[in-house]
Amino acid sequence: MDRIWDRDTEFTTVREIFEELSAQRDIAYTTVMSTMDNLHRKGWLARERAGKAYRYWPTLTREEHSARLMLEALGSGGRSDLVLSHFVDRISPEESAGLRAALRRLTARRTPEE
């Protein structure tokens, strides 16, 4: 998914991902094709036919995917307030400041104007 998220284009093909990967390591075209097909079947990628091939694009941004993972962790790791506290305790001061700023923005958006 990182290869797809890191691309500057809206769509990508198996061939394009294969060419990127094969420049760095020995990999079969069919391996890339079956991996992208599996990601499509799992709902991570959408696709449409373009001639004989498919064009693929992610169904979620990297950030949306990360948010889902965090929600899963909060929902399955015991008390969510304690899980979140342990998480915040382990991040850098810069990341903590970024989270506080994001919370302020979200709170301001949710608070109805009087």
Backbone as XML, in Angstrom:
<?xml version="1.0"?>
<chain id="A" units="angstrom">
  <residue number="1" name="MET">
    <atom name="N" x="0.823" y="-1.186" z="0.000"/>
    <atom name="CA" x="0.000" y="0.000" z="0.000"/>
    <atom name="C" x="0.870" y="1.255" z="0.000"/>
  </residue>
  <residue number="2" name="ASP">
    <atom name="N" x="2.024" y="1.191" z="0.666"/>
    <atom name="CA" x="2.888" y="2.369" z="0.690"/>
    <atom name="C" x="3.270" y="2.803" z="-0.718"/>
  </residue>
  <residue number="3" name="ARG">
    <atom name="N" x="3.550" y="1.852" z="-1.588"/>
    <atom name="CA" x="3.895" y="2.189" z="-2.974"/>
    <atom name="C" x="2.763" y="2.955" z="-3.645"/>
  </residue>
  <residue number="4" name="ILE">
    <atom name="N" x="1.557" y="2.545" z="-3.394"/>
    <atom name="CA" x="0.401" y="3.178" z="-4.028"/>
    <atom name="C" x="0.135" y="4.540" z="-3.394"/>
  </residue>
  <residue number="5" name="TRP">
    <atom name="N" x="0.185" y="4.610" z="-2.066"/>
    <atom name="CA" x="-0.037" y="5.893" z="-1.398"/>
    <atom name="C" x="1.031" y="6.915" z="-1.758"/>
  </residue>
  <residue number="6" name="ASP">
    <atom name="N" x="2.263" y="6.481" z="-1.997"/>
    <atom name="CA" x="3.365" y="7.402" z="-2.270"/>
    <atom name="C" x="3.387" y="7.926" z="-3.703"/>
  </residue>
  <residue number="7" name="ARG">
    <atom name="N" x="2.543" y="7.406" z="-4.560"/>
    <atom name="CA" x="2.549" y="7.819" z="-5.966"/>
    <atom name="C" x="1.937" y="9.205" z="-6.134"/>
  </residue>
  <residue number="8" name="ASP">
    <atom name="N" x="2.411" y="9.934" z="-7.146"/>
    <atom name="CA" x="1.875" y="11.260" z="-7.454"/>
    <atom name="C" x="0.689" y="11.195" z="-8.411"/>
  </residue>
  <residue number="9" name="THR">
    <atom name="N" x="0.353" y="9.998" z="-8.854"/>
    <atom name="CA" x="-0.728" y="9.847" z="-9.822"/>
    <atom name="C" x="-1.995" y="9.369" z="-9.135"/>
  </residue>
  <residue number="10" name="GLU">
    <atom name="N" x="-3.130" y="9.638" z="-9.779"/>
    <atom name="CA" x="-4.414" y="9.211" z="-9.221"/>
    <atom name="C" x="-4.588" y="7.703" z="-9.326"/>
  </residue>
  <residue number="11" name="PHE">
    <atom name="N" x="-4.153" y="7.135" z="-10.452"/>
    <atom name="CA" x="-4.289" y="5.701" z="-10.707"/>
    <atom name="C" x="-2.912" y="5.079" z="-10.852"/>
  </residue>
  <residue number="12" name="THR">
    <atom name="N" x="-2.868" y="3.759" z="-10.683"/>
    <atom name="CA" x="-1.637" y="3.030" z="-10.959"/>
    <atom name="C" x="-1.999" y="1.667" z="-11.527"/>
  </residue>
  <residue number="13" name="THR">
    <atom name="N" x="-1.043" y="1.034" z="-12.152"/>
    <atom name="CA" x="-1.260" y="-0.293" z="-12.722"/>
    <atom name="C" x="-0.309" y="-1.289" z="-12.072"/>
  </residue>
  <residue number="14" name="VAL">
    <atom name="N" x="-0.617" y="-2.547" z="-12.270"/>
    <atom name="CA" x="0.271" y="-3.604" z="-11.786"/>
    <atom name="C" x="1.650" y="-3.426" z="-12.412"/>
  </residue>
  <residue number="15" name="ARG">
    <atom name="N" x="1.690" y="-3.127" z="-13.703"/>
    <atom name="CA" x="2.962" y="-2.960" z="-14.414"/>
    <atom name="C" x="3.813" y="-1.870" z="-13.761"/>
  </residue>
  <residue number="16" name="GLU">
    <atom name="N" x="3.211" y="-0.737" z="-13.412"/>
    <atom name="CA" x="3.973" y="0.364" z="-12.811"/>
    <atom name="C" x="4.549" y="-0.030" z="-11.448"/>
  </residue>
  <residue number="17" name="ILE">
    <atom name="N" x="3.744" y="-0.686" z="-10.639"/>
    <atom name="CA" x="4.233" y="-1.128" z="-9.326"/>
    <atom name="C" x="5.307" y="-2.197" z="-9.498"/>
  </residue>
  <residue number="18" name="PHE">
    <atom name="N" x="5.076" y="-3.122" z="-10.431"/>
    <atom name="CA" x="6.065" y="-4.168" z="-10.707"/>
    <atom name="C" x="7.405" y="-3.553" z="-11.118"/>
  </residue>
  <residue number="19" name="GLU">
    <atom name="N" x="7.383" y="-2.561" z="-12.011"/>
    <atom name="CA" x="8.628" y="-1.938" z="-12.471"/>
    <atom name="C" x="9.368" y="-1.252" z="-11.325"/>
  </residue>
  <residue number="20" name="GLU">
    <atom name="N" x="8.629" y="-0.598" z="-10.429"/>
    <atom name="CA" x="9.273" y="0.023" z="-9.260"/>
    <atom name="C" x="9.929" y="-1.025" z="-8.366"/>
  </residue>
  <residue number="21" name="LEU">
    <atom name="N" x="9.177" y="-2.076" z="-8.064"/>
    <atom name="CA" x="9.689" y="-3.114" z="-7.162"/>
    <atom name="C" x="10.837" y="-3.901" z="-7.783"/>
  </residue>
  <residue number="22" name="SER">
    <atom name="N" x="10.707" y="-4.245" z="-9.062"/>
    <atom name="CA" x="11.736" y="-5.076" z="-9.695"/>
    <atom name="C" x="13.050" y="-4.325" z="-9.878"/>
  </residue>
  <residue number="23" name="ALA">
    <atom name="N" x="13.016" y="-3.004" z="-9.828"/>
    <atom name="CA" x="14.259" y="-2.230" z="-9.880"/>
    <atom name="C" x="15.046" y="-2.384" z="-8.580"/>
  </residue>
  <residue number="24" name="GLN">
    <atom name="N" x="14.363" y="-2.788" z="-7.506"/>
    <atom name="CA" x="15.015" y="-2.917" z="-6.208"/>
    <atom name="C" x="15.268" y="-4.354" z="-5.790"/>
  </residue>
  <residue number="25" name="ARG">
    <atom name="N" x="14.423" y="-5.272" z="-6.273"/>
    <atom name="CA" x="14.594" y="-6.676" z="-5.875"/>
    <atom name="C" x="13.955" y="-7.580" z="-6.912"/>
  </residue>
  <residue number="26" name="ASP">
    <atom name="N" x="14.303" y="-8.848" z="-6.839"/>
    <atom name="CA" x="13.762" y="-9.836" z="-7.762"/>
    <atom name="C" x="12.349" y="-10.207" z="-7.316"/>
  </residue>
  <residue number="27" name="ILE">
    <atom name="N" x="11.373" y="-9.927" z="-8.171"/>
    <atom name="CA" x="9.979" y="-10.218" z="-7.846"/>
    <atom name="C" x="9.245" y="-10.560" z="-9.136"/>
  </residue>
  <residue number="28" name="ALA">
    <atom name="N" x="8.321" y="-11.478" z="-9.044"/>
    <atom name="CA" x="7.561" y="-11.898" z="-10.221"/>
    <atom name="C" x="6.385" y="-10.952" z="-10.453"/>
  </residue>
  <residue number="29" name="TYR">
    <atom name="N" x="6.089" y="-10.698" z="-11.712"/>
    <atom name="CA" x="4.942" y="-9.872" z="-12.084"/>
    <atom name="C" x="3.663" y="-10.448" z="-11.485"/>
  </residue>
  <residue number="30" name="THR">
    <atom name="N" x="3.530" y="-11.772" z="-11.532"/>
    <atom name="CA" x="2.308" y="-12.406" z="-11.018"/>
    <atom name="C" x="2.148" y="-12.213" z="-9.512"/>
  </residue>
  <residue number="31" name="THR">
    <atom name="N" x="3.258" y="-12.085" z="-8.791"/>
    <atom name="CA" x="3.184" y="-11.820" z="-7.353"/>
    <atom name="C" x="2.566" y="-10.448" z="-7.099"/>
  </residue>
  <residue number="32" name="VAL">
    <atom name="N" x="3.016" y="-9.453" z="-7.849"/>
    <atom name="CA" x="2.464" y="-8.102" z="-7.713"/>
    <atom name="C" x="0.993" y="-8.104" z="-8.122"/>
  </residue>
  <residue number="33" name="MET">
    <atom name="N" x="0.687" y="-8.792" z="-9.214"/>
    <atom name="CA" x="-0.688" y="-8.843" z="-9.708"/>
    <atom name="C" x="-1.618" y="-9.492" z="-8.685"/>
  </residue>
  <residue number="34" name="SER">
    <atom name="N" x="-1.211" y="-10.621" z="-8.121"/>
    <atom name="CA" x="-2.082" y="-11.298" z="-7.155"/>
    <atom name="C" x="-2.195" y="-10.500" z="-5.857"/>
  </residue>
  <residue number="35" name="THR">
    <atom name="N" x="-1.129" y="-9.819" z="-5.454"/>
    <atom name="CA" x="-1.193" y="-8.982" z="-4.253"/>
    <atom name="C" x="-2.177" y="-7.837" z="-4.448"/>
  </residue>
  <residue number="36" name="MET">
    <atom name="N" x="-2.110" y="-7.170" z="-5.605"/>
    <atom name="CA" x="-3.029" y="-6.065" z="-5.859"/>
    <atom name="C" x="-4.460" y="-6.565" z="-6.007"/>
  </residue>
  <residue number="37" name="ASP">
    <atom name="N" x="-4.643" y="-7.743" z="-6.582"/>
    <atom name="CA" x="-5.982" y="-8.328" z="-6.673"/>
    <atom name="C" x="-6.520" y="-8.642" z="-5.278"/>
  </residue>
  <residue number="38" name="ASN">
    <atom name="N" x="-5.677" y="-9.189" z="-4.413"/>
    <atom name="CA" x="-6.088" y="-9.465" z="-3.029"/>
    <atom name="C" x="-6.468" y="-8.179" z="-2.297"/>
  </residue>
  <residue number="39" name="LEU">
    <atom name="N" x="-5.695" y="-7.122" z="-2.485"/>
    <atom name="CA" x="-6.012" y="-5.839" z="-1.858"/>
    <atom name="C" x="-7.339" y="-5.291" z="-2.385"/>
  </residue>
  <residue number="40" name="HIS">
    <atom name="N" x="-7.613" y="-5.530" z="-3.651"/>
    <atom name="CA" x="-8.904" y="-5.121" z="-4.221"/>
    <atom name="C" x="-10.046" y="-5.912" z="-3.588"/>
  </residue>
  <residue number="41" name="ARG">
    <atom name="N" x="-9.886" y="-7.220" z="-3.483"/>
    <atom name="CA" x="-10.946" y="-8.056" z="-2.899"/>
    <atom name="C" x="-11.197" y="-7.720" z="-1.430"/>
  </residue>
  <residue number="42" name="LYS">
    <atom name="N" x="-10.161" y="-7.274" z="-0.732"/>
    <atom name="CA" x="-10.313" y="-6.900" z="0.680"/>
    <atom name="C" x="-10.858" y="-5.480" z="0.852"/>
  </residue>
  <residue number="43" name="GLY">
    <atom name="N" x="-10.999" y="-4.747" z="-0.260"/>
    <atom name="CA" x="-11.554" y="-3.402" z="-0.196"/>
    <atom name="C" x="-10.542" y="-2.289" z="0.001"/>
  </residue>
  <residue number="44" name="TRP">
    <atom name="N" x="-9.268" y="-2.607" z="-0.044"/>
    <atom name="CA" x="-8.234" y="-1.587" z="0.132"/>
    <atom name="C" x="-7.982" y="-0.810" z="-1.151"/>
  </residue>
  <residue number="45" name="LEU">
    <atom name="N" x="-8.198" y="-1.476" z="-2.292"/>
    <atom name="CA" x="-8.019" y="-0.846" z="-3.597"/>
    <atom name="C" x="-9.311" y="-0.949" z="-4.392"/>
  </residue>
  <residue number="46" name="ALA">
    <atom name="N" x="-9.588" y="0.083" z="-5.174"/>
    <atom name="CA" x="-10.667" y="0.028" z="-6.163"/>
    <atom name="C" x="-9.980" y="-0.104" z="-7.516"/>
  </residue>
  <residue number="47" name="ARG">
    <atom name="N" x="-10.730" y="-0.556" z="-8.521"/>
    <atom name="CA" x="-10.106" y="-0.693" z="-9.833"/>
    <atom name="C" x="-11.147" y="-0.544" z="-10.928"/>
  </residue>
  <residue number="48" name="GLU">
    <atom name="N" x="-10.629" y="-0.219" z="-12.119"/>
    <atom name="CA" x="-11.458" y="-0.188" z="-13.315"/>
    <atom name="C" x="-10.606" y="-0.677" z="-14.474"/>
  </residue>
  <residue number="49" name="ARG">
    <atom name="N" x="-11.268" y="-1.273" z="-15.430"/>
    <atom name="CA" x="-10.546" y="-1.805" z="-16.577"/>
    <atom name="C" x="-10.089" y="-0.655" z="-17.465"/>
  </residue>
  <residue number="50" name="ALA">
    <atom name="N" x="-8.854" y="-0.760" z="-17.924"/>
    <atom name="CA" x="-8.267" y="0.203" z="-18.862"/>
    <atom name="C" x="-7.594" y="-0.608" z="-19.956"/>
  </residue>
  <residue number="51" name="GLY">
    <atom name="N" x="-8.332" y="-0.907" z="-21.016"/>
    <atom name="CA" x="-7.815" y="-1.796" z="-22.054"/>
    <atom name="C" x="-7.765" y="-3.212" z="-21.525"/>
  </residue>
  <residue number="52" name="LYS">
    <atom name="N" x="-6.588" y="-3.830" z="-21.614"/>
    <atom name="CA" x="-6.429" y="-5.206" z="-21.131"/>
    <atom name="C" x="-6.055" y="-5.271" z="-19.653"/>
  </residue>
  <residue number="53" name="ALA">
    <atom name="N" x="-5.724" y="-4.141" z="-19.077"/>
    <atom name="CA" x="-5.261" y="-4.110" z="-17.683"/>
    <atom name="C" x="-6.284" y="-3.397" z="-16.800"/>
  </residue>
  <residue number="54" name="TYR">
    <atom name="N" x="-5.978" y="-3.349" z="-15.525"/>
    <atom name="CA" x="-6.781" y="-2.592" z="-14.568"/>
    <atom name="C" x="-5.984" y="-1.393" z="-14.081"/>
  </residue>
  <residue number="55" name="ARG">
    <atom name="N" x="-6.691" y="-0.315" z="-13.792"/>
    <atom name="CA" x="-6.110" y="0.829" z="-13.096"/>
    <atom name="C" x="-6.617" y="0.757" z="-11.660"/>
  </residue>
  <residue number="56" name="TYR">
    <atom name="N" x="-5.711" y="0.881" z="-10.715"/>
    <atom name="CA" x="-6.037" y="0.759" z="-9.292"/>
    <atom name="C" x="-5.841" y="2.097" z="-8.587"/>
  </residue>
  <residue number="57" name="TRP">
    <atom name="N" x="-6.608" y="2.304" z="-7.515"/>
    <atom name="CA" x="-6.419" y="3.454" z="-6.644"/>
    <atom name="C" x="-6.855" y="3.065" z="-5.237"/>
  </residue>
  <residue number="58" name="PRO">
    <atom name="N" x="-6.284" y="3.698" z="-4.221"/>
    <atom name="CA" x="-6.625" y="3.338" z="-2.840"/>
    <atom name="C" x="-8.031" y="3.815" z="-2.475"/>
  </residue>
  <residue number="59" name="THR">
    <atom name="N" x="-8.724" y="3.033" z="-1.668"/>
    <atom name="CA" x="-10.055" y="3.428" z="-1.206"/>
    <atom name="C" x="-9.975" y="4.310" z="0.035"/>
  </residue>
  <residue number="60" name="LEU">
    <atom name="N" x="-8.835" y="4.277" z="0.718"/>
    <atom name="CA" x="-8.606" y="5.110" z="1.897"/>
    <atom name="C" x="-7.248" y="5.779" z="1.777"/>
  </residue>
  <residue number="61" name="THR">
    <atom name="N" x="-7.127" y="6.960" z="2.349"/>
    <atom name="CA" x="-5.804" y="7.570" z="2.441"/>
    <atom name="C" x="-5.006" y="6.834" z="3.518"/>
  </residue>
  <residue number="62" name="ARG">
    <atom name="N" x="-3.737" y="7.061" z="3.537"/>
    <atom name="CA" x="-2.883" y="6.467" z="4.572"/>
    <atom name="C" x="-3.367" y="6.896" z="5.957"/>
  </residue>
  <residue number="63" name="GLU">
    <atom name="N" x="-3.763" y="8.164" z="6.076"/>
    <atom name="CA" x="-4.218" y="8.681" z="7.364"/>
    <atom name="C" x="-5.549" y="8.053" z="7.781"/>
  </residue>
  <residue number="64" name="GLU">
    <atom name="N" x="-6.460" y="7.864" z="6.835"/>
    <atom name="CA" x="-7.732" y="7.206" z="7.151"/>
    <atom name="C" x="-7.496" y="5.762" z="7.596"/>
  </residue>
  <residue number="65" name="HIS">
    <atom name="N" x="-6.577" y="5.088" z="6.921"/>
    <atom name="CA" x="-6.236" y="3.716" z="7.306"/>
    <atom name="C" x="-5.643" y="3.683" z="8.720"/>
  </residue>
  <residue number="66" name="SER">
    <atom name="N" x="-4.726" y="4.605" z="8.993"/>
    <atom name="CA" x="-4.119" y="4.659" z="10.327"/>
    <atom name="C" x="-5.171" y="4.933" z="11.393"/>
  </residue>
  <residue number="67" name="ALA">
    <atom name="N" x="-6.125" y="5.808" z="11.084"/>
    <atom name="CA" x="-7.195" y="6.101" z="12.045"/>
    <atom name="C" x="-8.023" y="4.854" z="12.330"/>
  </residue>
  <residue number="68" name="ARG">
    <atom name="N" x="-8.303" y="4.056" z="11.306"/>
    <atom name="CA" x="-9.043" y="2.804" z="11.520"/>
    <atom name="C" x="-8.266" y="1.850" z="12.425"/>
  </residue>
  <residue number="69" name="LEU">
    <atom name="N" x="-6.956" y="1.756" z="12.186"/>
    <atom name="CA" x="-6.130" y="0.892" z="13.035"/>
    <atom name="C" x="-6.147" y="1.367" z="14.481"/>
  </residue>
  <residue number="70" name="MET">
    <atom name="N" x="-6.090" y="2.679" z="14.672"/>
    <atom name="CA" x="-6.113" y="3.217" z="16.028"/>
    <atom name="C" x="-7.452" y="2.933" z="16.702"/>
  </residue>
  <residue number="71" name="LEU">
    <atom name="N" x="-8.548" y="3.067" z="15.959"/>
    <atom name="CA" x="-9.868" y="2.759" z="16.522"/>
    <atom name="C" x="-9.979" y="1.290" z="16.903"/>
  </residue>
  <residue number="72" name="GLU">
    <atom name="N" x="-9.425" y="0.421" z="16.048"/>
    <atom name="CA" x="-9.426" y="-1.011" z="16.371"/>
    <atom name="C" x="-8.630" y="-1.273" z="17.645"/>
  </residue>
  <residue number="73" name="ALA">
    <atom name="N" x="-7.477" y="-0.627" z="17.765"/>
    <atom name="CA" x="-6.646" y="-0.814" z="18.957"/>
    <atom name="C" x="-7.367" y="-0.299" z="20.200"/>
  </residue>
  <residue number="74" name="LEU">
    <atom name="N" x="-8.014" y="0.841" z="20.088"/>
    <atom name="CA" x="-8.750" y="1.380" z="21.238"/>
    <atom name="C" x="-9.910" y="0.477" z="21.622"/>
  </residue>
  <residue number="75" name="GLY">
    <atom name="N" x="-10.532" y="-0.143" z="20.629"/>
    <atom name="CA" x="-11.691" y="-0.987" z="20.893"/>
    <atom name="C" x="-11.357" y="-2.373" z="21.402"/>
  </residue>
  <residue number="76" name="SER">
    <atom name="N" x="-10.122" y="-2.815" z="21.214"/>
    <atom name="CA" x="-9.798" y="-4.196" z="21.584"/>
    <atom name="C" x="-8.721" y="-4.312" z="22.658"/>
  </residue>
  <residue number="77" name="GLY">
    <atom name="N" x="-8.269" y="-3.213" z="23.185"/>
    <atom name="CA" x="-7.138" y="-3.267" z="24.102"/>
    <atom name="C" x="-7.456" y="-2.985" z="25.547"/>
  </residue>
  <residue number="78" name="GLY">
    <atom name="N" x="-8.657" y="-3.255" z="25.990"/>
    <atom name="CA" x="-9.005" y="-2.956" z="27.377"/>
    <atom name="C" x="-9.655" y="-1.592" z="27.466"/>
  </residue>
  <residue number="79" name="ARG">
    <atom name="N" x="-9.410" y="-0.904" z="28.561"/>
    <atom name="CA" x="-10.003" y="0.424" z="28.751"/>
    <atom name="C" x="-9.384" y="1.414" z="27.778"/>
  </residue>
  <residue number="80" name="SER">
    <atom name="N" x="-10.207" y="2.012" z="26.948"/>
    <atom name="CA" x="-9.689" y="2.892" z="25.901"/>
    <atom name="C" x="-8.972" y="4.109" z="26.475"/>
  </residue>
  <residue number="81" name="ASP">
    <atom name="N" x="-9.401" y="4.621" z="27.626"/>
    <atom name="CA" x="-8.716" y="5.772" z="28.207"/>
    <atom name="C" x="-7.289" y="5.414" z="28.625"/>
  </residue>
  <residue number="82" name="LEU">
    <atom name="N" x="-7.094" y="4.197" z="29.143"/>
    <atom name="CA" x="-5.747" y="3.769" z="29.532"/>
    <atom name="C" x="-4.882" y="3.468" z="28.308"/>
  </residue>
  <residue number="83" name="VAL">
    <atom name="N" x="-5.485" y="2.855" z="27.301"/>
    <atom name="CA" x="-4.744" y="2.584" z="26.062"/>
    <atom name="C" x="-4.263" y="3.899" z="25.465"/>
  </residue>
  <residue number="84" name="LEU">
    <atom name="N" x="-5.156" y="4.875" z="25.386"/>
    <atom name="CA" x="-4.796" y="6.175" z="24.830"/>
    <atom name="C" x="-3.738" y="6.869" z="25.684"/>
  </residue>
  <residue number="85" name="SER">
    <atom name="N" x="-3.846" y="6.755" z="26.991"/>
    <atom name="CA" x="-2.844" y="7.353" z="27.879"/>
    <atom name="C" x="-1.464" y="6.754" z="27.643"/>
  </residue>
  <residue number="86" name="HIS">
    <atom name="N" x="-1.389" y="5.439" z="27.494"/>
    <atom name="CA" x="-0.099" y="4.788" z="27.219"/>
    <atom name="C" x="0.448" y="5.223" z="25.864"/>
  </residue>
  <residue number="87" name="PHE">
    <atom name="N" x="-0.423" y="5.380" z="24.892"/>
    <atom name="CA" x="-0.002" y="5.833" z="23.563"/>
    <atom name="C" x="0.583" y="7.240" z="23.650"/>
  </residue>
  <residue number="88" name="VAL">
    <atom name="N" x="-0.145" y="8.154" z="24.264"/>
    <atom name="CA" x="0.298" y="9.544" z="24.361"/>
    <atom name="C" x="1.597" y="9.644" z="25.155"/>
  </residue>
  <residue number="89" name="ASP">
    <atom name="N" x="1.772" y="8.782" z="26.140"/>
    <atom name="CA" x="2.987" y="8.784" z="26.946"/>
    <atom name="C" x="4.218" y="8.416" z="26.119"/>
  </residue>
  <residue number="90" name="ARG">
    <atom name="N" x="4.031" y="7.710" z="25.025"/>
    <atom name="CA" x="5.163" y="7.219" z="24.230"/>
    <atom name="C" x="5.490" y="8.088" z="23.015"/>
  </residue>
  <residue number="91" name="ILE">
    <atom name="N" x="4.663" y="9.084" z="22.703"/>
    <atom name="CA" x="4.944" y="9.894" z="21.521"/>
    <atom name="C" x="5.807" y="11.098" z="21.896"/>
  </residue>
  <residue number="92" name="SER">
    <atom name="N" x="6.383" y="11.714" z="20.884"/>
    <atom name="CA" x="7.273" y="12.854" z="21.118"/>
    <atom name="C" x="6.466" y="14.089" z="21.520"/>
  </residue>
  <residue number="93" name="PRO">
    <atom name="N" x="7.133" y="15.065" z="22.125"/>
    <atom name="CA" x="6.439" y="16.313" z="22.467"/>
    <atom name="C" x="5.830" y="17.003" z="21.237"/>
  </residue>
  <residue number="94" name="GLU">
    <atom name="N" x="6.517" y="16.918" z="20.099"/>
    <atom name="CA" x="5.996" y="17.522" z="18.874"/>
    <atom name="C" x="4.716" y="16.823" z="18.422"/>
  </residue>
  <residue number="95" name="GLU">
    <atom name="N" x="4.730" y="15.486" z="18.471"/>
    <atom name="CA" x="3.530" y="14.731" z="18.094"/>
    <atom name="C" x="2.391" y="15.008" z="19.067"/>
  </residue>
  <residue number="96" name="SER">
    <atom name="N" x="2.719" y="15.127" z="20.337"/>
    <atom name="CA" x="1.715" y="15.436" z="21.353"/>
    <atom name="C" x="1.093" y="16.810" z="21.094"/>
  </residue>
  <residue number="97" name="ALA">
    <atom name="N" x="1.923" y="17.788" z="20.769"/>
    <atom name="CA" x="1.419" y="19.132" z="20.460"/>
    <atom name="C" x="0.523" y="19.096" z="19.222"/>
  </residue>
  <residue number="98" name="GLY">
    <atom name="N" x="0.906" y="18.312" z="18.234"/>
    <atom name="CA" x="0.081" y="18.167" z="17.035"/>
    <atom name="C" x="-1.270" y="17.549" z="17.340"/>
  </residue>
  <residue number="99" name="LEU">
    <atom name="N" x="-1.277" y="16.545" z="18.216"/>
    <atom name="CA" x="-2.544" y="15.924" z="18.619"/>
    <atom name="C" x="-3.432" y="16.904" z="19.377"/>
  </residue>
  <residue number="100" name="ARG">
    <atom name="N" x="-2.827" y="17.683" z="20.270"/>
    <atom name="CA" x="-3.618" y="18.672" z="21.014"/>
    <atom name="C" x="-4.229" y="19.700" z="20.064"/>
  </residue>
  <residue number="101" name="ALA">
    <atom name="N" x="-3.453" y="20.144" z="19.088"/>
    <atom name="CA" x="-3.966" y="21.117" z="18.114"/>
    <atom name="C" x="-5.108" y="20.512" z="17.297"/>
  </residue>
  <residue number="102" name="ALA">
    <atom name="N" x="-4.960" y="19.258" z="16.903"/>
    <atom name="CA" x="-6.024" y="18.589" z="16.145"/>
    <atom name="C" x="-7.286" y="18.453" z="16.987"/>
  </residue>
  <residue number="103" name="LEU">
    <atom name="N" x="-7.133" y="18.114" z="18.266"/>
    <atom name="CA" x="-8.292" y="18.008" z="19.159"/>
    <atom name="C" x="-8.997" y="19.352" z="19.321"/>
  </residue>
  <residue number="104" name="ARG">
    <atom name="N" x="-8.211" y="20.426" z="19.426"/>
    <atom name="CA" x="-8.827" y="21.758" z="19.532"/>
    <atom name="C" x="-9.627" y="22.083" z="18.273"/>
  </residue>
  <residue number="105" name="ARG">
    <atom name="N" x="-9.064" y="21.779" z="17.100"/>
    <atom name="CA" x="-9.780" y="22.046" z="15.840"/>
    <atom name="C" x="-11.067" y="21.237" z="15.768"/>
  </residue>
  <residue number="106" name="LEU">
    <atom name="N" x="-10.989" y="19.954" z="16.115"/>
    <atom name="CA" x="-12.176" y="19.094" z="16.067"/>
    <atom name="C" x="-13.227" y="19.541" z="17.070"/>
  </residue>
  <residue number="107" name="THR">
    <atom name="N" x="-12.793" y="19.920" z="18.257"/>
    <atom name="CA" x="-13.730" y="20.388" z="19.277"/>
    <atom name="C" x="-14.420" y="21.670" z="18.816"/>
  </residue>
  <residue number="108" name="ALA">
    <atom name="N" x="-13.662" y="22.575" z="18.218"/>
    <atom name="CA" x="-14.244" y="23.827" z="17.721"/>
    <atom name="C" x="-15.260" y="23.549" z="16.617"/>
  </residue>
  <residue number="109" name="ARG">
    <atom name="N" x="-14.990" y="22.575" z="15.780"/>
    <atom name="CA" x="-15.907" y="22.211" z="14.697"/>
    <atom name="C" x="-17.200" y="21.611" z="15.232"/>
  </residue>
  <residue number="110" name="ARG">
    <atom name="N" x="-17.097" y="20.849" z="16.299"/>
    <atom name="CA" x="-18.262" y="20.155" z="16.856"/>
    <atom name="C" x="-19.095" y="21.035" z="17.776"/>
  </residue>
  <residue number="111" name="THR">
    <atom name="N" x="-18.498" y="22.085" z="18.322"/>
    <atom name="CA" x="-19.209" y="22.963" z="19.245"/>
    <atom name="C" x="-20.092" y="23.915" z="18.446"/>
  </residue>
  <residue number="112" name="PRO">
    <atom name="N" x="-21.418" y="23.864" z="18.670"/>
    <atom name="CA" x="-22.296" y="24.774" z="17.928"/>
    <atom name="C" x="-22.056" y="26.217" z="18.366"/>
  </residue>
  <residue number="113" name="GLU">
    <atom name="N" x="-22.099" y="27.103" z="17.388"/>
    <atom name="CA" x="-21.905" y="28.522" z="17.699"/>
    <atom name="C" x="-23.133" y="29.054" z="18.413"/>
  </residue>
  <residue number="114" name="GLU">
    <atom name="N" x="-22.889" y="29.904" z="19.384"/>
    <atom name="CA" x="-23.999" y="30.439" z="20.172"/>
    <atom name="C" x="-24.445" y="31.772" z="19.638"/>
  </residue>
</chain>
